[in-house]
Amino acid sequence: MVLSFGFCGYVYAMSNTSVANTNFIISLQILFLAIFGYLFLKEKISTITLVSIILAITGVTLMVGNDLRPGNLSGNLAAFTMPITFAVLIMIVRKFPTVDMIPAQFVAGVSSCLIGLSVCIYYSHNLMVSPNDIFLGFLAGFFQVGFGFIFITIGARSTPSAMVGVIMLSESVLGPFWAFLFAGERASLFTLIGGAIILFAVLLQFSSLLLSNKKEKIIN
């Protein structure tokens, strides 16, 4: 149920504030994950993770900084539901790693559909959805959101919360790439520089994880 409010908040934010504002606010999940992990799970933030967080936020700021604007207050506030609810999900997965949380993704999807349907019926007497929109919604919901959150749920069981946040920001790098590949949208210089910084932060986390695993094997 918590995650379903995040899904609905994301859709509302996209309609009531700028895309840059929404993406920037969602990228703050890295801070919520680090703070929540420290407060509720007593997970210490390593120096490399802290450097990666700073680099990642710098990269996101470069990517969307020129497009940020005040926007609609309700849209900006709604966007905050996504990183907060996502952080709560990761906290639950980290706290109870033996509990299968994958069915919760299904519940969240169904709940968000019911909330969206209720809102549409309330504000519109004639609810019309084209077959093309249904197909696109299915692709986004089933493959992008569905598989994405399933893999995140599985991976978060054994990955520190702050590290999950840094890795998740690779989405900000891949977004402009897919836009260029499928829509011919060219990224600005700031977007490329910011993306390179984020990618470096993600690779820094992966290298740190690999080094720690090697040290554990040597000790054992």
Solvent accessible surface area in square Angstrom, and as a share of the most:
residue,aa,sasa,rsa
1,M,123,0.55
2,V,75,0.43
3,L,11,0.05
4,S,0,0.00
5,F,111,0.46
6,G,0,0.00
7,F,34,0.14
8,C,32,0.19
9,G,7,0.07
10,Y,79,0.30
11,V,98,0.56
12,Y,99,0.38
13,A,0,0.00
14,M,64,0.28
15,S,89,0.57
16,N,45,0.23
17,T,16,0.10
18,S,11,0.07
19,V,86,0.50
20,A,11,0.09
21,N,9,0.04
22,T,0,0.00
23,N,66,0.34
24,F,46,0.19
25,I,14,0.07
26,I,27,0.14
27,S,8,0.05
28,L,31,0.16
29,Q,9,0.04
30,I,0,0.00
31,L,66,0.33
32,F,43,0.18
33,L,0,0.00
34,A,6,0.05
35,I,90,0.46
36,F,40,0.17
37,G,1,0.01
38,Y,125,0.47
39,L,97,0.48
40,F,130,0.54
41,L,37,0.18
42,K,160,0.68
43,E,31,0.14
44,K,188,0.80
45,I,67,0.34
46,S,61,0.39
47,T,104,0.60
48,I,66,0.33
49,T,9,0.06
50,L,91,0.45
51,V,66,0.38
52,S,0,0.00
53,I,7,0.04
54,I,103,0.52
55,L,48,0.24
56,A,1,0.00
57,I,46,0.23
58,T,60,0.35
59,G,0,0.00
60,V,6,0.03
61,T,60,0.35
62,L,53,0.27
63,M,25,0.11
64,V,20,0.12
65,G,31,0.30
66,N,116,0.59
67,D,85,0.44
68,L,67,0.33
69,R,145,0.53
70,P,118,0.74
71,G,41,0.39
72,N,70,0.36
73,L,128,0.64
74,S,47,0.30
75,G,0,0.00
76,N,25,0.13
77,L,106,0.53
78,A,16,0.12
79,A,0,0.00
80,F,66,0.27
81,T,46,0.27
82,M,24,0.11
83,P,0,0.00
84,I,66,0.33
85,T,13,0.08
86,F,2,0.01
87,A,0,0.00
88,V,47,0.27
89,L,12,0.06
90,I,0,0.00
91,M,16,0.07
92,I,64,0.32
93,V,1,0.01
94,R,54,0.20
95,K,117,0.49
96,F,104,0.44
97,P,59,0.37
98,T,133,0.77
99,V,75,0.43
100,D,84,0.44
101,M,28,0.13
102,I,50,0.25
103,P,75,0.47
104,A,34,0.26
105,Q,20,0.09
106,F,150,0.62
107,V,74,0.42
108,A,1,0.01
109,G,26,0.25
110,V,65,0.37
111,S,13,0.08
112,S,19,0.13
113,C,91,0.54
114,L,107,0.53
115,I,50,0.25
116,G,29,0.28
117,L,85,0.42
118,S,69,0.45
119,V,73,0.42
120,C,55,0.33
121,I,106,0.54
122,Y,173,0.66
123,Y,172,0.65
124,S,44,0.29
125,H,190,0.85
126,N,123,0.63
127,L,76,0.38
128,M,170,0.76
129,V,82,0.47
130,S,50,0.32
131,P,112,0.71
132,N,92,0.47
133,D,79,0.41
134,I,106,0.54
135,F,114,0.48
136,L,94,0.47
137,G,44,0.42
138,F,111,0.46
139,L,65,0.33
140,A,41,0.32
141,G,39,0.38
142,F,101,0.42
143,F,107,0.45
144,Q,123,0.55
145,V,51,0.29
146,G,21,0.20
147,F,83,0.35
148,G,27,0.26
149,F,20,0.08
150,I,47,0.24
151,F,134,0.56
152,I,32,0.16
153,T,0,0.00
154,I,78,0.40
155,G,35,0.34
156,A,1,0.01
157,R,77,0.28
158,S,98,0.63
159,T,23,0.13
160,P,54,0.34
161,S,0,0.00
162,A,8,0.06
163,M,17,0.08
164,V,12,0.07
165,G,0,0.00
166,V,0,0.00
167,I,50,0.26
168,M,38,0.17
169,L,4,0.02
170,S,31,0.20
171,E,104,0.47
172,S,33,0.21
173,V,31,0.18
174,L,83,0.41
175,G,34,0.33
176,P,36,0.23
177,F,100,0.42
178,W,121,0.42
179,A,27,0.21
180,F,100,0.42
181,L,98,0.49
182,F,161,0.67
183,A,80,0.62
184,G,54,0.52
185,E,109,0.49
186,R,197,0.72
187,A,39,0.30
188,S,61,0.40
189,L,125,0.62
190,F,96,0.40
191,T,21,0.12
192,L,111,0.55
193,I,74,0.38
194,G,0,0.00
195,G,6,0.06
196,A,61,0.47
197,I,42,0.21
198,I,0,0.00
199,L,81,0.40
200,F,113,0.47
201,A,0,0.00
202,V,7,0.04
203,L,101,0.50
204,L,44,0.22
205,Q,1,0.00
206,F,86,0.36
207,S,48,0.31
208,S,23,0.15
209,L,58,0.29
210,L,109,0.54
211,L,103,0.51
212,S,47,0.30
213,N,59,0.30
214,K,124,0.53
215,K,132,0.56
216,E,103,0.46
217,K,157,0.66
218,I,145,0.73
219,I,144,0.73
220,N,156,0.80
